[in-house]
């Protein structure tokens, strides 16, 4: 940046600066679009990309990307640089430039709230009128003896790191994946499908994979697929120790069993990256993220926080909700962008619903809101409605498949609390309809009378539409109470 006088003069002349410290590119792009709303109040926007200290950053490359997308495309033999959101000067940084935003690649070392500036590792100072923190999360490193051995990988949002990891995994024959959530399950699916003669072990401390997002009847569908493909799934156990010389050679499990391994992938989630905000004296929430209000403002009204670094509150209970999703981050970025200079009550985050989707061996699974298990654990009195219908009509239509759905409703009010769906690619969009129904507090009666578009090639029949049938099933139980 260098020319500090220019920026001081700009501030003194009341031209607004918006500085964003951002890690996930998707958040940066969403924020860039949202800030257009105030282009009459903010003449310039700057994005300061905050990379990890150990990463050597080229000033013309963004390297932060989806933690799953790079492994997937590289294992499938696709060139990832063109498909994973990697932008260079040659590509023109188009998503930013079209919004009139100047892009800088630097590491934010500190925030001076009194002077309203950010100090970069380069020595540059970035003055701001509003500061948006989108500094992401860090992978959880389990406190297991031997975790420092070579060929034990965490899942970092770093393109070069993930590319190197995937190249080493291609050469490994015995791979243990630690964690049976979305990252672990999708890694297991891709590795076992890579065409190599590999032994894939998936270790999960809970009794079922994907248990935080799906009830057992849906999670077991993914488990069955993985086991049929050859993944060895071990639930209800932990890794007690890793052993080896320079590189990992064995994993010792809590039940005493020993697994010979060449490589390990730790996919047990992440923790909000709050160090920068903490050093600046910005308040943390009751959970592990930066505290924000419904408009994504931190305890400093000039500083906003969005994405993984920001604390999340459950949509139903307002308790801490450790949900880290790109879709949530993008929504929060749009909220921040819309509320930078004045509050717009129609744009606010009421709580995190948590809408998920995954793809395992040809099966799409989606979940939104509370599972039945989570609802009962939270002392909600619930009824459920099930549906199993064809995705086209009539059922003998070529390419027809089955969609399975489960909806969870409050027994006292009939309001929807959650839903799960399994089937083909339609399931990935159906779960978004469920998410909207939750956000708008739809009742079972409203879903039963839901008006939809149908077509023989595209949807279930209007007489057996999945949302309607599941709602009707729940209403029968509600009416019998």
N, C-alpha and C positions, 0 to 999 in steps of 0.2 A: 504494500500500500504506500508507505513512504511519505507522502505529502500530507503531514498532519495539519499544517496551516490551512490547507484547503478545506479539510473536514471541520476544523474549528470555525472557519468563516461560514461554512454552510450551516452549522448549528446556530451560530450567532444570528444568522439571517432567517432563522426559524424554518429552514427547509428540513423536513422530517427525514431522519435516517431510520431504517429498519434493518437490524443486523440479526441474522439467524445463525446460531451455532448448531449445525445439523449433521447427523450421521446417516440415517437411512435416506436414500435418494427419493423414495416415494413420498416421504414427508415433505422434503424440500419442494418437490414438484407441486404437491397439493397446496402447500402454503403459497408458492409462487402464484398459482392461479387465484387463490383466495384474496391475496393482497391487491389484485387488480381492482377490487371493490373500492379501495381507497387510493387509487392512483391520482385522484385530485387533491389528496392530502399528503401523499408520500411521493416525492419526485423520484426517489431512488430506493431500491432494495438491495441489500447485500447478503449473500450467503457465505458464511464462514464454515467450511467443512472441517469437522473435528475428528481427527483420526487417532487411533491408539498410539501411545508413546513409542512403542517398539517398531511401528511401521514406518518405513522410509517412503515419503510421499513425493510423487512427481507433481509439479505444480500444474500439469495439464491433464490430470486424470483423476476422476472420482473412482474409488475402489470399493465403496461400501455397497453391498447388494444383499439380496435375499439369501438366507443361510441354507435354504434347500435348493434353490433354483440352479446354482452352479453345479453342485454334485449331480443333480438330475440330468442336466444337459450334457455334462462332460461324460457321464457314464453312458449316455445314449449316442456319444460321438458327435454331438453338435458343437459348433464353435460358440463358446459362451459369451465372448465379448460383445457380439452383436445382438444377443438375446437376453442379457441380464442387466440392462440399464447401465452399461459402462460407457461414459461419454468422454470424449477427448476434444482438444481444440480443433482437430480436423473435423469432428462431428459438429462443432460450432456451439456446444452447450445450448442447443436450441430450446429446450424446455425453459431455461432461464432467460435467455436473450429475448425471446418473444414477449416476455413480461417486463422487459426493461431492467433486468436484475443482473448485477455484476457478480461473478463467481470468483471466489478466492479459496485456495486450498492451503490451510494452515492449521495448526493445533492450538485451540484456545487454552491458554495456561491459567488465566485468572480473569475475574470480573471485578472492576472497580465501580461499585454502585454509586459512590459519591460523585465521581467524575463521569459516570455513565460511559465507560469504555471497556473493551475487552482487549487483553494483552495476548498476542499470539506468540508461538514459539519462535517465529521469525524475528520477533522484536517489533513487529508492526502493531499499531494501536487502531482499534476499530470503535469509533464513537457511535453511540446509538441514541435514538429517542425512545424506541421500543426494541426490546431484545427478546428473541424467541429461542428457547433452548429445546433442541430436538436431538439430544446427544445419546439416545439409544440405551442399550443395556450391555452387560458383560456376561459371558457364559458362566454358569455355576461350575466351579471346580470342586469335585467331591473330596473330602478330607480322608482319602484312602492312602494307605502306605504304598509307596511305589508309583504314585500318580505322575511323578516327574520323569519316568522312563520314556525313552524315544518311542515313537509310533503310538503314543496315546494322545488323541486329538480332542480338543474341545471344538465347538461349532461357532466360529467367529464370523462376523459380518465383514470379511476381508477377502476380496476376490483372489489375490495371489496366494493367501494362506489356504483357502479352500481348494484352489486349483492344485497346489502342491499336495494337499491331503488326499485328494481324489486320485492323483497319479500314484501315490504310495499304496492306497487301498486297492488299486487295480492289480498290483503285484503281490498283495497279501492273499493268503489262502484261508486262514482262520481268523475271522473278524468278530469281535465281541462289541455289541452296541449296548451302551448303558443308558437305560431309560426307555419306557414303553409309551411315551407320549407321541405327538404328531411327528416330531423330528426323528425320533428313534424308529418309529414304524415305517416312515417313508424312506429313510436310509436303508432299512432292512429290505424293503421291497425292491428298491433300485439295485442294491448290491446282489441280491439273489437272482435278479433278472438280467444281470450284466453279461450272462453267457459264459462266465468263467466257472471253473470247478472250485467253488468256494463253500466253506462251512460258515454259516452266519448264526451267531448266538445273540439273542435279545434278552437282556436281564432287566426285570422290572420288580421293584420292591413291593408294589401293590399286588393284589390278587388277580388283577386283570389288566391288560394293556388298554390304553385310551380311557381309563376308568374315570378320569376327572371330567370328561366331556360327553361320555355316552353311558347309557345303561347297558347291562351285561348282554342283553339280547342283540344289541347292535355291535358292541365291541367284540363279541364272540364271532361275528361274521368276518371281521378283519383278521382276527386270530386264526380262524379256520383257513382262510386264503393263504396267509403267510406260512402256516404249518404244512399245507399241501404243496407249497412251492419249495419246501425244504428248510425254512427257517426254524431253528431250535429255540423255542420260547420258554424261558424260565421265570415264573412269577412267584411272588412271595419270598424272594431272596435278595440279598445285597452282595456286592463285591466287598470282601474284607481286606484284600491285599492284592497288589500286582507284583509279580516277581520276574526277574530277568537280569541279563548282564547290562549292556548299554541300552538295549531295546526290550520291550515287554515280551515275555515268553509264556507266562501263565497268569491266570486269574483265579484267586482263591475265593470261593463263595461262602456265604454265611452258613450254609448247610453242610459245609465241609468238602463239597465237590471241587474238583480242579479242572479248569478248562485250558487247554493249550491254545494260545493265541499268537498271531503275528502283528495284530493291530487292534486298537480299541478306539471307539468313537463315543465320547461322552455327550449325550443329548438330553440332559436332565433339566433344561430350562435356563433362564437367565435372571439376573438381578439388575434393577435400574441403575444406570450410571449417574450417580448424584454427586460425585466428588467435586466437580467444578462449582455446582450450586451450593454445596455444603461449605466450601471454603469462602464463599461470598456471603455466608450468613443467611441464605434463603431457607425458609422453614421446610422441614420434611413432614410428610403426612404420618398417620399412625402406622401405615405399612412401610414399605421400603422405598417408595418413590417421592418425588418432589410434590409438596402439597399444592393443589390448584383449586380454584373455585369452579363454578359451572361454566365460566367463560375462558378457562385455561389460564387465568391470571395467578401468579404466585403471590407470596406474601409481600413482594415488591410490585406495586401496580404497574411499573414500567417493564416488568419481565414476565413473559409467558413461558409455559413448558408444555410440550406435546410429545406424544409417542411413548416409547418404553420407559423413558426417564421420569415421566409424570406418574404420580400415584393414581390408582383407579379405585372407584367405589362401586360396589355391586348395585345393580339396577333396583333390586328388590329390598336389600337390607341396609345398604349404604356402608357395609363393612368393607375392609380392604379386599380388593379383587385383583390378584396378580395375573392379569390377562395381558399378554404381549402379542398383539396382532397388527399387521400392516393396515388392515381395514380400519381398526380403531384409531391408529396413529393418523391416518389420512383424514378421518372425520374430525379428530381433535385439531388438526392443522387448519382445516377449513373454518372451524369455530374460532380459533385464534385469529386467523386472517380477517374474519368478518367483524371481530370485536376489538381490534387494535386501538381504535381511537374513540369509539363510542359503543355502548352496549346495545345489542339488538336482541331483545328478549326471545325472539322466535328462533334464535340460533344459540343453543346451549346444550351442554352435556348433562343429562339427568342421572346418568349412571351407566356403567358398562354392562351390556347385556351378555356379551360373549357369544358371537356367532362364528362357528367353525365349519370347515369342510376339509376333507382329505380324499385321496385317491389311492386305493390299494388293490393292485392286481385286477384292474378292470371294474372295481366296485367304488362308487362314490358314496361317502358318508357325510352327513351334515348334521349339525346340532346348534341350537340357539337357546339361550336362557338356561333355566334349571333342568337338570335331569330329575327323574322321579326319585332316585336315590338321594340326590342333594337336597331336593325339596323336603323330603321326610326328615333328613338330618337337621334341616333348619326349622323343623317343627311346623311346616306348612301342611295343612290338611288337604290332600289332593285326590283327584280322580284322573284317570287317563283314558284316552280314546285311541284306538288302533285302526289302521286301514292297510289293506294290501290289495293294490289294484294294478291293472296293466297301464303302461305309459302311452298306449295308442288304443284305438278302438275301430273295429272289433278286435278281440284278443288274438285272432289268428292273422292279424296284419303282419307282413314280413318285418323282421327286426324288432318285434314287440318284446318288451321285458317287463319285469315287475318292480313296482315302487312300494316300499314298505314305510309306513309312517306311524309315529307315536306322538301324541300331544298331551301335555300335562296342564290341568286346570285347577284353580282353587275351588275346593268343594263349597265354600261359603259364598263366593261371589261369581263363580263361573268364569273368571278372567283367566286368560291363558298365561302360563308361567314359563313354558318351555316346549320344545319339540325336537324330534329327531327324525331323520329320513335316510333311507338307503335305496340305491338303485343305480341308474345310469347317470349321464352327465346332467340331466334335468334336476337331479337332487341338489346340485350345487347352487341352483337358482331358487329352488323351492324353499331351501332353508332361509334365504333372504326374505321371502314372503313371511315366513314364520317370525323372523326377527322383527319385521315391521309390525306384525300383529301384536307382538309382545310390547313393543315401544308405545303403541297406541292403545294398549289395554283392551284388546278385543275380547269379547266373551265367546263362549261356545255357541250361543245362539247367533251371534253376528257372523261367525265363521260358517255356520250351517247355511245361512242365507247369502253367503258370499257369491257375487256374480262374476263369472269367469268367461273367458273366451275359450272355445274348444274347437278342435279339428281332428279328424280321424288319424292323420299322419303325425300329429304333434302332441296330443294330450290324451288323458283318460277321458272316457265318455262323461257327458255332463251329469248323467245319473249316478256315476260312481267316481266323482272327483275326490282325490285323496284327502284334501283339507276338509271337505264337506263330510265325507264318510267318517273320518276320525272324530270330527266334532259331534256328529250324530251319535256315535258310539259313546262318547263321554256324556252327552245329554241324557241318554237312557239311564246311565248310572246316577247322574245328578237327580233325575226325576224320581228315582226309586229310593232316594235317601229319606 
